[in-house]
Amino acid sequence: MATTKNLCAQIPIDLHERVSEERERLGQTTSEYITNLIQEYYDMIENQKGGIQMTEKGRTMAFQIPEELFQRIKRHLERETLRSGKKLTQRDFVLNLITQALDEADAENAAEQNTPTETPVAPRVADVTAPANTDTPDEDNAV
């Protein structure tokens, strides 16, 4: 286990209540919950420096989905957050799915491009019909 140090801060009561509710819902200790929040914040900052900046390079993609599907996604995100101990956001979930699907499609496309096409086969002698009235030996006596 990593060496730890205490971090204290005075925060407004309404924010404290919100943090407590979410922490309890996730089944985490205060220490786990705050650690995950801070780590996610720094990960987000690093990602933005690495090139994903919504205002400069990002594009918005918006669409509606059925309520039932939305609820399934929310349940999945909650399970993954509990399982991994790290909050999985809707954005990350959808981006991962899109990236995975595109990677698979690219791999299939590359495989199709690398598959050699069949070259035409020259007709075999047995497939060529000899014209009528030619000097060919009788087929029954052929060797």
MDAnalysis code that builds the backbone (N, CA, C; Angstrom):
import MDAnalysis as mda
import numpy as np

u = mda.Universe.empty(429, n_residues=143, atom_resindex=np.repeat(np.arange(143), 3), trajectory=True)
u.add_TopologyAttr("name", ["N", "CA", "C"] * 143)
u.add_TopologyAttr("resid", np.arange(1, 144))
u.add_TopologyAttr("resname", ["MET", "ALA", "THR", "THR", "LYS", "ASN", "LEU", "CYS", "ALA", "GLN", "ILE", "PRO", "ILE", "ASP", "LEU", "HIS", "GLU", "ARG", "VAL", "SER", "GLU", "GLU", "ARG", "GLU", "ARG", "LEU", "GLY", "GLN", "THR", "THR", "SER", "GLU", "TYR", "ILE", "THR", "ASN", "LEU", "ILE", "GLN", "GLU", "TYR", "TYR", "ASP", "MET", "ILE", "GLU", "ASN", "GLN", "LYS", "GLY", "GLY", "ILE", "GLN", "MET", "THR", "GLU", "LYS", "GLY", "ARG", "THR", "MET", "ALA", "PHE", "GLN", "ILE", "PRO", "GLU", "GLU", "LEU", "PHE", "GLN", "ARG", "ILE", "LYS", "ARG", "HIS", "LEU", "GLU", "ARG", "GLU", "THR", "LEU", "ARG", "SER", "GLY", "LYS", "LYS", "LEU", "THR", "GLN", "ARG", "ASP", "PHE", "VAL", "LEU", "ASN", "LEU", "ILE", "THR", "GLN", "ALA", "LEU", "ASP", "GLU", "ALA", "ASP", "ALA", "GLU", "ASN", "ALA", "ALA", "GLU", "GLN", "ASN", "THR", "PRO", "THR", "GLU", "THR", "PRO", "VAL", "ALA", "PRO", "ARG", "VAL", "ALA", "ASP", "VAL", "THR", "ALA", "PRO", "ALA", "ASN", "THR", "ASP", "THR", "PRO", "ASP", "GLU", "ASP", "ASN", "ALA", "VAL"])
u.atoms.positions = np.array([
    [0.839, -1.183, 0.000],
    [0.000, 0.000, 0.000],
    [0.880, 1.242, 0.000],
    [0.471, 2.227, -0.755],
    [1.242, 3.460, -0.857],
    [1.219, 4.223, 0.457],
    [2.268, 4.958, 0.696],
    [2.320, 5.828, 1.865],
    [1.268, 6.914, 1.680],
    [0.553, 7.231, 2.740],
    [-0.525, 8.212, 2.645],
    [-0.270, 9.385, 3.575],
    [-1.006, 10.456, 3.299],
    [-0.932, 11.644, 4.136],
    [-2.332, 12.224, 4.212],
    [-2.671, 12.795, 5.354],
    [-4.000, 13.349, 5.577],
    [-4.173, 14.664, 4.821],
    [-5.368, 14.889, 4.290],
    [-5.712, 16.120, 3.584],
    [-7.037, 16.610, 4.159],
    [-7.053, 17.782, 4.726],
    [-8.273, 18.343, 5.314],
    [-8.643, 19.625, 4.594],
    [-9.956, 19.856, 4.457],
    [-10.421, 21.089, 3.832],
    [-11.824, 21.392, 4.328],
    [-12.089, 22.632, 4.564],
    [-13.430, 23.074, 4.926],
    [-14.212, 23.278, 3.630],
    [-15.383, 22.636, 3.514],
    [-16.214, 22.798, 2.322],
    [-17.633, 23.137, 2.739],
    [-18.419, 23.771, 1.862],
    [-19.803, 24.106, 2.202],
    [-20.603, 22.840, 2.553],
    [-21.573, 23.004, 3.435],
    [-22.378, 21.869, 3.915],
    [-23.106, 21.174, 2.770],
    [-23.676, 21.951, 1.831],
    [-24.416, 21.315, 0.734],
    [-23.485, 20.462, -0.139],
    [-22.255, 20.898, -0.347],
    [-21.292, 20.101, -1.103],
    [-20.893, 18.868, -0.303],
    [-20.730, 19.017, 0.994],
    [-20.396, 17.884, 1.853],
    [-21.488, 16.826, 1.792],
    [-22.742, 17.256, 1.825],
    [-23.869, 16.321, 1.749],
    [-23.887, 15.595, 0.405],
    [-23.603, 16.343, -0.641],
    [-23.574, 15.748, -1.982],
    [-22.452, 14.697, -2.076],
    [-21.288, 15.029, -1.561],
    [-20.161, 14.092, -1.562],
    [-20.517, 12.859, -0.739],
    [-21.103, 13.058, 0.420],
    [-21.455, 11.928, 1.291],
    [-22.461, 10.996, 0.629],
    [-23.470, 11.569, -0.022],
    [-24.480, 10.747, -0.700],
    [-23.856, 9.906, -1.809],
    [-23.034, 10.523, -2.620],
    [-22.410, 9.805, -3.735],
    [-21.435, 8.750, -3.228],
    [-20.663, 9.090, -2.202],
    [-19.708, 8.151, -1.615],
    [-20.431, 6.922, -1.076],
    [-21.554, 7.148, -0.387],
    [-22.337, 6.041, 0.164],
    [-22.940, 5.193, -0.947],
    [-23.433, 5.860, -1.988],
    [-24.042, 5.143, -3.111],
    [-23.018, 4.224, -3.766],
    [-21.776, 4.666, -3.839],
    [-20.715, 3.862, -4.442],
    [-20.121, 2.845, -3.473],
    [-20.470, 2.962, -2.198],
    [-19.951, 2.018, -1.205],
    [-18.470, 2.207, -0.924],
    [-18.019, 3.454, -0.979],
    [-16.604, 3.746, -0.755],
    [-16.422, 4.491, 0.555],
    [-15.205, 4.384, 1.067],
    [-14.861, 5.206, 2.225],
    [-14.640, 6.634, 1.726],
    [-14.645, 7.580, 2.638],
    [-14.387, 8.971, 2.253],
    [-13.011, 9.078, 1.613],
    [-12.048, 8.393, 2.173],
    [-10.692, 8.428, 1.638],
    [-10.650, 7.893, 0.199],
    [-11.302, 6.763, -0.043],
    [-11.331, 6.190, -1.402],
    [-12.023, 7.145, -2.381],
    [-13.148, 7.689, -1.953],
    [-13.931, 8.550, -2.828],
    [-13.166, 9.821, -3.194],
    [-12.588, 10.485, -2.214],
    [-11.845, 11.722, -2.464],
    [-10.593, 11.425, -3.294],
    [-9.910, 10.318, -3.006],
    [-8.738, 9.942, -3.784],
    [-9.113, 9.750, -5.253],
    [-10.224, 9.034, -5.512],
    [-10.671, 8.815, -6.897],
    [-11.031, 10.127, -7.585],
    [-11.715, 11.021, -6.865],
    [-12.074, 12.314, -7.457],
    [-10.838, 13.114, -7.857],
    [-9.886, 13.168, -6.956],
    [-8.669, 13.941, -7.234],
    [-7.886, 13.294, -8.378],
    [-7.779, 11.962, -8.361],
    [-7.055, 11.269, -9.432],
    [-7.735, 11.494, -10.786],
    [-9.068, 11.407, -10.821],
    [-9.813, 11.650, -12.066],
    [-9.594, 13.075, -12.555],
    [-9.554, 14.014, -11.639],
    [-9.321, 15.406, -12.009],
    [-7.949, 15.549, -12.692],
    [-6.904, 14.994, -12.079],
    [-5.572, 15.105, -12.665],
    [-5.454, 14.322, -13.977],
    [-6.140, 13.180, -14.066],
    [-6.158, 12.436, -15.328],
    [-6.809, 13.278, -16.420],
    [-7.893, 13.954, -16.095],
    [-8.591, 14.809, -17.060],
    [-7.682, 15.943, -17.527],
    [-6.974, 16.564, -16.595],
    [-6.052, 17.652, -16.940],
    [-4.957, 17.132, -17.869],
    [-4.390, 15.967, -17.554],
    [-3.340, 15.390, -18.396],
    [-3.859, 15.063, -19.783],
    [-5.069, 14.527, -19.872],
    [-5.655, 14.207, -21.176],
    [-5.859, 15.465, -22.006],
    [-6.270, 16.539, -21.369],
    [-6.482, 17.784, -22.111],
    [-5.161, 18.314, -22.646],
    [-4.107, 18.196, -21.860],
    [-2.791, 18.642, -22.328],
    [-2.303, 17.750, -23.457],
    [-2.744, 16.475, -23.439],
    [-2.319, 15.530, -24.459],
    [-3.043, 15.691, -25.777],
    [-4.025, 16.538, -25.860],
    [-4.641, 16.758, -27.154],
    [-6.150, 16.767, -27.169],
    [-6.810, 16.255, -26.153],
    [-8.264, 16.252, -26.166],
    [-8.750, 17.504, -25.465],
    [-9.025, 18.523, -26.236],
    [-9.557, 19.756, -25.678],
    [-10.872, 20.044, -26.381],
    [-11.925, 20.051, -25.620],
    [-13.252, 20.167, -26.201],
    [-13.424, 21.443, -27.007],
    [-12.817, 22.520, -26.594],
    [-13.056, 23.777, -27.287],
    [-12.233, 23.915, -28.556],
    [-11.061, 23.272, -28.619],
    [-10.192, 23.460, -29.766],
    [-10.273, 22.325, -30.784],
    [-10.123, 21.107, -30.325],
    [-10.008, 19.990, -31.256],
    [-11.180, 19.026, -31.197],
    [-12.010, 19.143, -30.195],
    [-13.102, 18.196, -30.034],
    [-14.331, 18.604, -30.814],
    [-15.121, 17.634, -31.161],
    [-16.392, 17.861, -31.833],
    [-17.487, 17.244, -30.979],
    [-18.644, 17.859, -30.982],
    [-19.765, 17.359, -30.196],
    [-20.606, 16.431, -31.043],
    [-20.984, 15.317, -30.448],
    [-21.846, 14.352, -31.098],
    [-23.019, 14.120, -30.151],
    [-24.205, 14.465, -30.572],
    [-25.366, 14.343, -29.687],
    [-26.465, 13.559, -30.385],
    [-27.111, 12.688, -29.620],
    [-28.224, 11.916, -30.151],
    [-29.066, 11.429, -28.989],
    [-30.309, 11.118, -29.288],
    [-31.203, 10.617, -28.260],
    [-31.254, 9.105, -28.315],
    [-31.427, 8.501, -27.135],
    [-31.561, 7.055, -27.037],
    [-32.789, 6.744, -26.198],
    [-33.343, 5.548, -26.333],
    [-34.504, 5.177, -25.516],
    [-34.158, 5.190, -24.026],
    [-35.124, 5.512, -23.205],
    [-34.929, 5.579, -21.757],
    [-34.410, 4.266, -21.197],
    [-34.942, 3.153, -21.681],
    [-34.508, 1.844, -21.189],
    [-33.011, 1.622, -21.434],
    [-32.533, 2.003, -22.613],
    [-31.112, 1.867, -22.919],
    [-30.285, 2.796, -22.036],
    [-30.759, 4.000, -21.826],
    [-30.062, 4.956, -20.966],
    [-29.905, 4.389, -19.551],
    [-30.968, 3.787, -19.028],
    [-30.918, 3.217, -17.678],
    [-29.958, 2.029, -17.621],
    [-29.931, 1.220, -18.686],
    [-28.979, 0.105, -18.738],
    [-27.549, 0.619, -18.700],
    [-27.295, 1.683, -19.451],
    [-25.953, 2.269, -19.474],
    [-25.583, 2.778, -18.086],
    [-26.511, 3.489, -17.438],
    [-26.237, 4.000, -16.092],
    [-25.911, 2.862, -15.125],
    [-26.684, 1.770, -15.190],
    [-26.418, 0.631, -14.301],
    [-25.042, 0.029, -14.589],
    [-24.702, -0.072, -15.867],
    [-23.387, -0.607, -16.238],
    [-22.268, 0.280, -15.697],
    [-22.424, 1.591, -15.856],
    [-21.397, 2.520, -15.376],
    [-21.224, 2.401, -13.861],
    [-22.325, 2.253, -13.150],
    [-22.249, 2.099, -11.695],
    [-21.529, 0.804, -11.317],
    [-21.868, -0.296, -12.022],
    [-21.211, -1.584, -11.729],
    [-19.712, -1.499, -12.014],
    [-19.351, -0.896, -13.138],
    [-17.939, -0.781, -13.498],
    [-17.185, 0.108, -12.514],
    [-17.858, 1.162, -12.058],
    [-17.229, 2.043, -11.076],
    [-16.984, 1.289, -9.775],
    [-17.962, 0.507, -9.349],
    [-17.783, -0.287, -8.128],
    [-16.713, -1.360, -8.321],
    [-16.717, -2.013, -9.475],
    [-15.768, -3.088, -9.744],
    [-14.335, -2.576, -9.811],
    [-14.142, -1.480, -10.519],
    [-12.778, -0.983, -10.746],
    [-12.315, 0.005, -9.681],
    [-13.262, 0.614, -8.971],
    [-12.888, 1.631, -7.993],
    [-12.608, 2.975, -8.637],
    [-12.816, 3.067, -9.937],
    [-12.590, 4.314, -10.661],
    [-13.854, 4.642, -11.454],
    [-14.275, 5.891, -11.374],
    [-15.521, 6.281, -12.016],
    [-15.398, 6.185, -13.538],
    [-16.323, 5.437, -14.141],
    [-16.401, 5.344, -15.595],
    [-17.506, 6.300, -16.046],
    [-17.139, 7.281, -16.856],
    [-18.108, 8.287, -17.299],
    [-18.817, 7.816, -18.558],
    [-19.979, 8.429, -18.823],
    [-20.702, 8.133, -20.058],
    [-19.817, 8.436, -21.259],
    [-19.132, 9.552, -21.204],
    [-18.275, 9.971, -22.315],
    [-17.193, 8.926, -22.590],
    [-16.480, 8.508, -21.546],
    [-15.424, 7.515, -21.719],
    [-15.991, 6.193, -22.239],
    [-17.145, 5.794, -21.707],
    [-17.779, 4.549, -22.123],
    [-18.106, 4.579, -23.615],
    [-18.758, 5.648, -24.060],
    [-19.152, 5.754, -25.467],
    [-17.923, 5.886, -26.365],
    [-16.949, 6.698, -25.964],
    [-15.730, 6.831, -26.769],
    [-14.994, 5.499, -26.898],
    [-14.955, 4.725, -25.816],
    [-14.306, 3.412, -25.876],
    [-15.034, 2.482, -26.841],
    [-16.379, 2.502, -26.800],
    [-17.152, 1.653, -27.707],
    [-16.935, 2.052, -29.160],
    [-16.958, 3.346, -29.435],
    [-16.760, 3.828, -30.801],
    [-15.367, 3.474, -31.290],
    [-14.369, 3.709, -30.464],
    [-12.986, 3.404, -30.840],
    [-12.815, 1.915, -31.111],
    [-13.391, 1.086, -30.246],
    [-13.290, -0.367, -30.420],
    [-13.949, -0.800, -31.732],
    [-15.139, -0.286, -32.019],
    [-15.845, -0.650, -33.253],
    [-15.066, -0.197, -34.487],
    [-14.516, 1.004, -34.442],
    [-13.742, 1.507, -35.582],
    [-12.440, 0.731, -35.771],
    [-11.789, 0.354, -34.671],
    [-10.566, -0.444, -34.768],
    [-10.865, -1.804, -35.414],
    [-11.990, -2.422, -35.010],
    [-12.376, -3.711, -35.593],
    [-12.692, -3.556, -37.079],
    [-13.408, -2.491, -37.433],
    [-13.747, -2.246, -38.834],
    [-12.482, -1.991, -39.656],
    [-11.545, -1.230, -39.106],
    [-10.280, -0.967, -39.804],
    [-9.494, -2.261, -40.015],
    [-9.486, -3.125, -39.001],
    [-8.764, -4.394, -39.111],
    [-9.407, -5.279, -40.181],
    [-10.743, -5.323, -40.212],
    [-11.433, -6.109, -41.241],
    [-11.141, -5.549, -42.623],
    [-11.161, -4.245, -42.755],
    [-10.891, -3.603, -44.037],
    [-9.464, -3.894, -44.496],
    [-8.517, -3.828, -43.564],
    [-7.125, -4.105, -43.905],
    [-6.972, -5.566, -44.338],
    [-7.671, -6.465, -43.662],
    [-7.597, -7.884, -44.018],
    [-8.173, -8.111, -45.415],
    [-9.272, -7.427, -45.722],
    [-9.872, -7.554, -47.054],
    [-8.931, -7.010, -48.122],
    [-8.242, -5.915, -47.822],
    [-7.325, -5.315, -48.785],
    [-6.108, -6.203, -49.033],
    [-5.723, -6.980, -48.024],
    [-4.540, -7.835, -48.141],
    [-4.859, -9.220, -48.692],
    [-6.131, -9.552, -48.878],
    [-6.520, -10.845, -49.412],
    [-6.300, -10.840, -50.916],
    [-5.478, -11.755, -51.426],
    [-5.235, -11.758, -52.868],
    [-6.500, -12.172, -53.623],
    [-6.704, -11.545, -54.757],
    [-7.857, -11.904, -55.571],
    [-7.494, -13.126, -56.387],
    [-8.491, -13.919, -56.761],
    [-8.238, -15.123, -57.536],
    [-7.838, -14.746, -58.948],
    [-6.751, -15.350, -59.417],
    [-6.326, -15.107, -60.793],
    [-7.075, -16.076, -61.696],
    [-7.421, -15.616, -62.890],
    [-8.154, -16.516, -63.781],
    [-7.299, -17.730, -64.135],
    [-7.938, -18.873, -64.193],
    [-7.250, -20.120, -64.492],
    [-7.410, -20.404, -65.980],
    [-6.294, -20.745, -66.627],
    [-6.355, -21.096, -68.048],
    [-7.144, -22.382, -68.210],
    [-7.917, -22.502, -69.270],
    [-8.709, -23.728, -69.459],
    [-7.794, -24.938, -69.623],
    [-8.226, -26.044, -69.060],
    [-7.474, -27.284, -69.195],
    [-7.756, -27.895, -70.561],
    [-6.855, -28.711, -71.028],
    [-7.009, -29.340, -72.347],
    [-8.294, -30.147, -72.402],
    [-8.626, -30.849, -71.335],
    [-9.830, -31.680, -71.328],
    [-11.089, -30.832, -71.433],
    [-10.998, -29.529, -71.014],
    [-12.164, -28.664, -71.068],
    [-12.385, -28.067, -72.452],
    [-11.384, -28.156, -73.339],
    [-11.496, -27.567, -74.666],
    [-12.128, -28.599, -75.605],
    [-13.159, -28.199, -76.265],
    [-13.834, -29.109, -77.190],
    [-13.183, -28.986, -78.556],
    [-12.817, -30.120, -79.136],
    [-12.204, -30.112, -80.464],
    [-13.293, -29.884, -81.509],
    [-12.991, -29.101, -82.535],
    [-13.986, -28.882, -83.579],
    [-14.316, -30.199, -84.283],
    [-15.515, -30.272, -84.826],
    [-15.969, -31.483, -85.520],
    [-15.114, -31.731, -86.749],
    [-15.036, -33.024, -87.139],
    [-14.305, -33.475, -88.324],
    [-12.814, -33.161, -88.246],
    [-12.188, -33.348, -87.100],
    [-10.737, -33.165, -87.000],
    [-10.095, -34.511, -86.825],
    [-8.809, -34.578, -87.072],
    [-8.067, -35.823, -86.951],
    [-7.678, -36.047, -85.501],
    [-8.596, -36.369, -84.615],
    [-8.257, -36.684, -83.225],
    [-8.522, -38.140, -83.019],
    [-7.727, -38.774, -82.218],
    [-7.961, -40.203, -81.995],
    [-9.295, -40.424, -81.295],
    [-9.825, -41.584, -81.470],
    [-11.086, -41.949, -80.834],
    [-10.886, -41.884, -79.307],
    [-11.790, -41.219, -78.606],
    [-11.608, -41.033, -77.164],
    [-11.554, -42.349, -76.424],
    [-12.244, -43.345, -76.916],
    [-12.229, -44.628, -76.214],
    [-10.842, -45.272, -76.267],
    [-10.063, -44.981, -77.291],
    [-8.750, -45.575, -77.434],
    [-7.636, -44.644, -76.955],
    [-7.969, -43.505, -76.427],
    [-6.945, -42.547, -76.004],
    [-6.191, -43.064, -74.816],
    [-4.931, -42.674, -74.713],
    [-4.073, -43.106, -73.620],
    [-4.096, -42.124, -72.517],
])
